[in-house]
Amino acid sequence: MLERLSKIALVAAVALFLAIVAANNIIDYGSNLEFVRHVLSMDTTFSGNRLKGRALTEPWIHHVFYSGIIAWEWVGAISIGWSAGILWHRRSASAAVFNAAKSPAVAALSLNLLLWFTAFLTVGGEWFAMWQSQIWNGQNAAFRMFACIGIVLLFLKTSDSELPPN
């Protein structure tokens, strides 16, 4: 039972983390909007960067990108939290039932991994050359989030055995 409770707690912790991240992005909208603006504008990448033709400098585009990130974070927080609730309700079930109940959490955690890998590491990091910026480079933070959530996903996916009889 301890292993099941650990898995549930970690999934719930990811949901809490994402809810705080999403809430912070709304409460302090301007701070991270600046981050998005600089990344999309590519104004702090290397001088002479031949990729700068990709830059998006229109303020409305920055708001759309940032709003999309916040929405993706909220969807992740809610779906992962909902998944933790499913696991909680199945915690005393048979191994087959508990293992099957992991599917929503696997999908929700994977959706969130896609946010950090696709939006930040791939699009921000490579397409908009965020890695070239000394100031507006969020790759380390994105990788940290990707790694933490990925580890929770891997632990969740370990097979659970039958609980000992009471």
QUICOR-V73349 format. One record per residue. N is the residue number from 0. RES is the residue in one small letter. PSI is psi in degrees with one decimal (NA if undefined). Layout:
<<N	RES	PSI> <N	RES	PSI>>
This chain:
<<0	m	-34.9> <1	l	-40.3> <2	e	-41.7> <3	r	-44.8> <4	l	-35.7> <5	s	-43.0> <6	k	-44.4> <7	i	-45.2> <8	a	-41.1> <9	l	-40.0> <10	v	-44.7> <11	a	-37.3> <12	a	-37.4> <13	v	-42.6> <14	a	-44.1> <15	l	-45.8> <16	f	-48.8> <17	l	-36.0> <18	a	-40.2> <19	i	-43.1> <20	v	-48.5> <21	a	-43.3> <22	a	-43.4> <23	n	-37.8> <24	n	-25.2> <25	i	-45.8> <26	i	-43.0> <27	d	55.0> <28	y	-43.2> <29	g	-35.2> <30	s	-53.4> <31	n	-20.3> <32	l	-39.1> <33	e	-41.9> <34	f	-50.7> <35	v	-42.5> <36	r	-47.7> <37	h	-39.9> <38	v	-50.1> <39	l	-32.7> <40	s	-18.3> <41	m	33.3> <42	d	-4.5> <43	t	17.4> <44	t	175.4> <45	f	141.3> <46	s	144.0> <47	g	9.1> <48	n	120.5> <49	r	-3.2> <50	l	-4.3> <51	k	-11.8> <52	g	-14.8> <53	r	-12.8> <54	a	140.2> <55	l	111.6> <56	t	-3.8> <57	e	126.2> <58	p	-36.2> <59	w	-32.7> <60	i	-39.0> <61	h	-41.7> <62	h	-39.6> <63	v	-47.3> <64	f	-49.0> <65	y	-41.9> <66	s	-38.8> <67	g	-41.0> <68	i	-46.4> <69	i	-43.6> <70	a	-43.7> <71	w	-40.3> <72	e	-42.4> <73	w	-42.5> <74	v	-42.9> <75	g	-48.6> <76	a	-46.7> <77	i	-46.3> <78	s	-35.2> <79	i	-40.9> <80	g	-43.6> <81	w	-41.5> <82	s	-38.3> <83	a	-37.1> <84	g	-40.9> <85	i	-46.8> <86	l	-39.5> <87	w	-43.5> <88	h	-20.4> <89	r	8.2> <90	r	-30.1> <91	s	5.2> <92	a	175.8> <93	s	162.7> <94	a	-41.3> <95	a	-43.0> <96	v	-44.5> <97	f	-43.6> <98	n	-39.6> <99	a	-32.3> <100	a	-10.5> <101	k	-19.1> <102	s	-47.1> <103	p	-38.3> <104	a	-40.1> <105	v	-45.3> <106	a	-45.2> <107	a	-43.4> <108	l	-40.0> <109	s	-40.4> <110	l	-41.2> <111	n	-36.6> <112	l	-36.7> <113	l	-34.5> <114	l	-54.0> <115	w	-38.9> <116	f	-45.9> <117	t	-56.2> <118	a	-43.2> <119	f	-54.6> <120	l	-40.7> <121	t	-60.8> <122	v	-56.0> <123	g	-50.0> <124	g	-45.7> <125	e	-51.6> <126	w	-45.3> <127	f	13.5> <128	a	40.8> <129	m	-30.0> <130	w	-20.6> <131	q	-13.7> <132	s	130.0> <133	q	-24.7> <134	i	-47.6> <135	w	57.6> <136	n	107.3> <137	g	17.0> <138	q	-39.9> <139	n	-43.3> <140	a	-42.0> <141	a	-41.3> <142	f	-40.0> <143	r	-45.6> <144	m	-44.1> <145	f	-45.9> <146	a	-46.2> <147	c	-47.6> <148	i	-37.9> <149	g	-39.3> <150	i	-41.4> <151	v	-43.3> <152	l	-45.3> <153	l	-42.9> <154	f	-42.6> <155	l	-39.2> <156	k	-11.4> <157	t	139.8> <158	s	139.1> <159	d	141.0> <160	s	176.4> <161	e	144.1> <162	l	146.4> <163	p	148.0> <164	p	148.7> <165	n	NA>>
